[in-house]
Amino acid sequence: MNIWKIFKPLALTTANFSRLMFVSEGLAS
C-alpha cells in the first residue's frame, strides 16, 4: 500500500519529535 510508505516515516518522526520535546521539557523544569 503506497500510503503506508508515507505514513510510517511520518509517524516515526512524530514519535521521535514528541519524545525529544518531552525530554527537553523534563530538563527545563
Biopython code that builds the backbone (N, CA, C, O; Angstrom):
import numpy as np
from Bio.PDB.StructureBuilder import StructureBuilder

atoms = [
    (1, "MET", "N", (0.850, -1.200, 0.000)),
    (1, "MET", "CA", (0.000, 0.000, 0.000)),
    (1, "MET", "C", (0.885, 1.249, 0.000)),
    (1, "MET", "O", (1.792, 1.371, 0.823)),
    (2, "ASN", "N", (0.623, 2.155, -0.907)),
    (2, "ASN", "CA", (1.525, 3.282, -1.113)),
    (2, "ASN", "C", (1.475, 4.292, 0.030)),
    (2, "ASN", "O", (2.493, 4.883, 0.388)),
    (3, "ILE", "N", (0.285, 4.488, 0.601)),
    (3, "ILE", "CA", (0.149, 5.500, 1.658)),
    (3, "ILE", "C", (0.940, 5.112, 2.907)),
    (3, "ILE", "O", (1.384, 5.978, 3.661)),
    (4, "TRP", "N", (1.114, 3.796, 3.121)),
    (4, "TRP", "CA", (1.852, 3.342, 4.296)),
    (4, "TRP", "C", (3.309, 3.764, 4.237)),
    (4, "TRP", "O", (3.925, 4.040, 5.266)),
    (5, "LYS", "N", (3.869, 3.814, 3.005)),
    (5, "LYS", "CA", (5.258, 4.237, 2.838)),
    (5, "LYS", "C", (5.436, 5.695, 3.244)),
    (5, "LYS", "O", (6.526, 6.104, 3.643)),
    (6, "ILE", "N", (4.368, 6.473, 3.141)),
    (6, "ILE", "CA", (4.412, 7.876, 3.546)),
    (6, "ILE", "C", (4.081, 8.002, 5.034)),
    (6, "ILE", "O", (4.707, 8.772, 5.763)),
    (7, "PHE", "N", (3.087, 7.232, 5.465)),
    (7, "PHE", "CA", (2.594, 7.370, 6.836)),
    (7, "PHE", "C", (3.579, 6.869, 7.874)),
    (7, "PHE", "O", (3.746, 7.490, 8.924)),
    (8, "LYS", "N", (4.238, 5.746, 7.590)),
    (8, "LYS", "CA", (5.118, 5.136, 8.587)),
    (8, "LYS", "C", (6.284, 6.044, 8.989)),
    (8, "LYS", "O", (6.490, 6.248, 10.186)),
    (9, "PRO", "N", (7.062, 6.603, 8.042)),
    (9, "PRO", "CA", (8.137, 7.519, 8.434)),
    (9, "PRO", "C", (7.605, 8.766, 9.144)),
    (9, "PRO", "O", (8.246, 9.296, 10.051)),
    (10, "LEU", "N", (6.433, 9.224, 8.720)),
    (10, "LEU", "CA", (5.839, 10.398, 9.360)),
    (10, "LEU", "C", (5.497, 10.103, 10.814)),
    (10, "LEU", "O", (5.733, 10.931, 11.694)),
    (11, "ALA", "N", (4.942, 8.923, 11.060)),
    (11, "ALA", "CA", (4.602, 8.525, 12.425)),
    (11, "ALA", "C", (5.857, 8.378, 13.284)),
    (11, "ALA", "O", (5.867, 8.775, 14.449)),
    (12, "LEU", "N", (6.914, 7.804, 12.703)),
    (12, "LEU", "CA", (8.166, 7.645, 13.441)),
    (12, "LEU", "C", (8.783, 8.998, 13.766)),
    (12, "LEU", "O", (9.300, 9.205, 14.864)),
    (13, "THR", "N", (8.726, 9.920, 12.803)),
    (13, "THR", "CA", (9.276, 11.256, 13.019)),
    (13, "THR", "C", (8.499, 11.985, 14.109)),
    (13, "THR", "O", (9.087, 12.659, 14.956)),
    (14, "THR", "N", (7.178, 11.848, 14.084)),
    (14, "THR", "CA", (6.341, 12.479, 15.103)),
    (14, "THR", "C", (6.642, 11.916, 16.487)),
    (14, "THR", "O", (6.700, 12.657, 17.468)),
    (15, "ALA", "N", (6.831, 10.601, 16.558)),
    (15, "ALA", "CA", (7.139, 9.958, 17.834)),
    (15, "ALA", "C", (8.486, 10.431, 18.369)),
    (15, "ALA", "O", (8.619, 10.716, 19.559)),
    (16, "ASN", "N", (9.486, 10.516, 17.490)),
    (16, "ASN", "CA", (10.804, 10.981, 17.906)),
    (16, "ASN", "C", (10.749, 12.437, 18.347)),
    (16, "ASN", "O", (11.393, 12.815, 19.326)),
    (17, "PHE", "N", (9.980, 13.258, 17.626)),
    (17, "PHE", "CA", (9.883, 14.677, 17.948)),
    (17, "PHE", "C", (9.201, 14.892, 19.298)),
    (17, "PHE", "O", (9.665, 15.691, 20.111)),
    (18, "SER", "N", (8.098, 14.177, 19.534)),
    (18, "SER", "CA", (7.380, 14.343, 20.801)),
    (18, "SER", "C", (8.215, 13.845, 21.970)),
    (18, "SER", "O", (8.144, 14.397, 23.068)),
    (19, "ARG", "N", (9.016, 12.787, 21.733)),
    (19, "ARG", "CA", (9.903, 12.295, 22.790)),
    (19, "ARG", "C", (10.995, 13.317, 23.080)),
    (19, "ARG", "O", (11.373, 13.525, 24.233)),
    (20, "LEU", "N", (11.494, 13.949, 22.034)),
    (20, "LEU", "CA", (12.519, 14.981, 22.200)),
    (20, "LEU", "C", (11.963, 16.168, 22.989)),
    (20, "LEU", "O", (12.636, 16.705, 23.868)),
    (21, "MET", "N", (10.733, 16.572, 22.670)),
    (21, "MET", "CA", (10.091, 17.673, 23.381)),
    (21, "MET", "C", (9.881, 17.304, 24.851)),
    (21, "MET", "O", (10.073, 18.133, 25.740)),
    (22, "PHE", "N", (9.483, 16.054, 25.096)),
    (22, "PHE", "CA", (9.251, 15.584, 26.461)),
    (22, "PHE", "C", (10.546, 15.623, 27.263)),
    (22, "PHE", "O", (10.548, 16.043, 28.421)),
    (23, "VAL", "N", (11.647, 15.188, 26.654)),
    (23, "VAL", "CA", (12.946, 15.176, 27.331)),
    (23, "VAL", "C", (13.412, 16.599, 27.614)),
    (23, "VAL", "O", (13.894, 16.884, 28.710)),
    (24, "SER", "N", (13.274, 17.498, 26.634)),
    (24, "SER", "CA", (13.741, 18.867, 26.841)),
    (24, "SER", "C", (12.876, 19.593, 27.877)),
    (24, "SER", "O", (13.370, 20.459, 28.599)),
    (25, "GLU", "N", (11.598, 19.245, 27.950)),
    (25, "GLU", "CA", (10.746, 19.821, 28.996)),
    (25, "GLU", "C", (11.172, 19.317, 30.367)),
    (25, "GLU", "O", (11.169, 20.067, 31.343)),
    (26, "GLY", "N", (11.538, 18.042, 30.435)),
    (26, "GLY", "CA", (11.997, 17.460, 31.696)),
    (26, "GLY", "C", (13.291, 18.104, 32.167)),
    (26, "GLY", "O", (13.489, 18.304, 33.365)),
    (27, "LEU", "N", (14.181, 18.432, 31.217)),
    (27, "LEU", "CA", (15.443, 19.071, 31.575)),
    (27, "LEU", "C", (15.225, 20.518, 31.996)),
    (27, "LEU", "O", (15.942, 21.037, 32.852)),
    (28, "ALA", "N", (14.231, 21.169, 31.391)),
    (28, "ALA", "CA", (13.999, 22.585, 31.655)),
    (28, "ALA", "C", (13.409, 22.802, 33.052)),
    (28, "ALA", "O", (13.704, 23.803, 33.704)),
    (29, "SER", "N", (12.578, 21.866, 33.505)),
    (29, "SER", "CA", (11.910, 22.056, 34.792)),
    (29, "SER", "C", (12.810, 21.693, 35.969)),
    (29, "SER", "O", (12.392, 21.799, 37.122)),
]
sb = StructureBuilder()
sb.init_structure("model")
sb.init_model(0)
sb.init_chain("A")
sb.init_seg("    ")
for serial, (resi, resn, name, xyz) in enumerate(atoms, 1):
    if name == "N":
        sb.init_residue(resn, " ", resi, " ")
    sb.init_atom(name, np.array(xyz, "f"), 0.0, 1.0, " ", f" {name:<3s}", serial, name[0])
structure = sb.get_structure()
